[in-house]
Amino acid sequence: MKWSQFFNTSIGKKLLVGATGFFLCAFVIVHLAGNISLLKDDGGEAFNTYAAFMGHNGFIQFLAWGLKVIILLHAIIAIVLTVQNQRARPVKYAVKPGNKTSSWYSRQMAVMGSILFIFLVIHLSQFWWAMHYGDIGTVSYGAVTEVGNLYEVVYAGFAQLWIVVLYVLGMIALSFHLIHGFKSACQTFGLNHKKYNGILNFIGIYLFGILIPVGFAVIPVVIYLKQI
Amino acid sequence: MKLTLKVWRQQNSQEKGRFETYQVSDVSKDMSFLEVFDVLNERLINEGKDPIAFDHDCREGICGMCSMYINGRAHGPWDETTTCQLHMRAYNDGDTIVVEPWRAAAFPVIKDLTVDRTAFDRIIQAGGYISVNTGNAVDANAIPIDKHDADAAFAAAACIGCGACVAACKNSSAMLFTSAKVSQLALLPQGHPERKQRALNMVAQMDKEGFGSCTNTGACEAECPKGISLTNIARLNREVLVAGLSSE
């Protein structure tokens, strides 16, 4: 079977969604680890230095563009699969089983994914665009001179309650998307084994479902509370 | 008991169907679900009306024919039960029961509650076979097989091909069925010569038939009358991954 044929099968497409999903799981860990420095009470030195490093390191920039391609790939293949899945049942049931046979969030991956995509567009236009193409002020810290003051942009953004609410809602969608997504991607790659299911479930629920989304949500909430 | 049955009536695969409501009285708690339909059909025949077409064969829970989607559940509310083994003690006097056929593009309605499941036959034809030598019969147990593998293969072989997995899945995916058929052969040494080609061909046929893909919600496993496990789907995914990466 040729590559093109393989990745055209339903399982081949699902493997691509799963693989890109795993990459995005790794990304959210790194993203949170860096951005938690926003909460450091140093006037933005740690965060701005970190943001300047991320914005100018060649390898990071390569990964950043790769990340955007991977997000689009993940979304596009998932949309293709969702359309095919919809077509597989042209006449719908009059009575549906509700949550008796499956969890509601496992059935709403496309909805949660769409919410996350809208969130990402807002998030990127708010901070990534401002950092790269916007007119933001610069600051200097000792040896590090003339770095963009993204810290100030973030603090100004999170002073508005509706933006904070939007971010918290986005992270709720992320939580449910990852609780099912991580475990589901494992299953797609054939990782379903009595001895390892416990740890995979633990990682899926507690790391990706709770720790990461709560960690992200804490940042805008704390910044908002600091400024009122 | 008195029951209200809302049953899907459809003349053939071309025409649009609709629900028709029937009142059935004197239903005993000891009757099977199919027996209620037998009683109702006798009445319809006596009244000169068209009886409700539904599939049934063994009525012992092993043939997989009795495909009814009852109040939002494949084969009704009981776990690991076919419709013929569902008994009316599951219901109370005055209940309304909605009965629909399996709904999937790959399972077109033939009439009323009867659907065409030959798509499953074609998936099996695509790879559900093994090579055997002709000549004298081989001694039983001549090939050593790990007990766990034998048990897992046997558990996968319990699939009766009823299609409840497809009916229960929000995507009408046939992954649980296909994975059971691939697993029962992949786990045994007799199945190894065709192992890679089998997984790829059966999945290709599954896609061609118009079944959806698996989103791992687990509804199929919850509704399977034979308790086929999701570990079979993981095995099919592994088989396809290895075959897809290594075959030319």
Interface residues (C-beta under 8 A of the other chain):
Chain A: M1 F6 T9 S10 I11 G12 K13 K14 L15 L81 Q84 N85 Q86 R87 A88 R89 P90 V91 K92 Y93 A94 V95 K96 P97 G98 K100 T101 S102 S103 S106 R107 M109 H180 K183 S184 Q187 T188 F189 G190 L191 N192
Chain B: K6 G17 F19 Y69 N71 G72 R73 V98 E100 R103 A104 A105 A106 A168 K170 N171 S172 S173 L200 V203 A204 M206 D207 G210 F211 G212 S213 C214 T215 N216 T217 G218 A219 A222 E223 L230 T231 I233 A234 R235 L236 N237 R238 V240 L241 A243 G244 L245 S247 E248
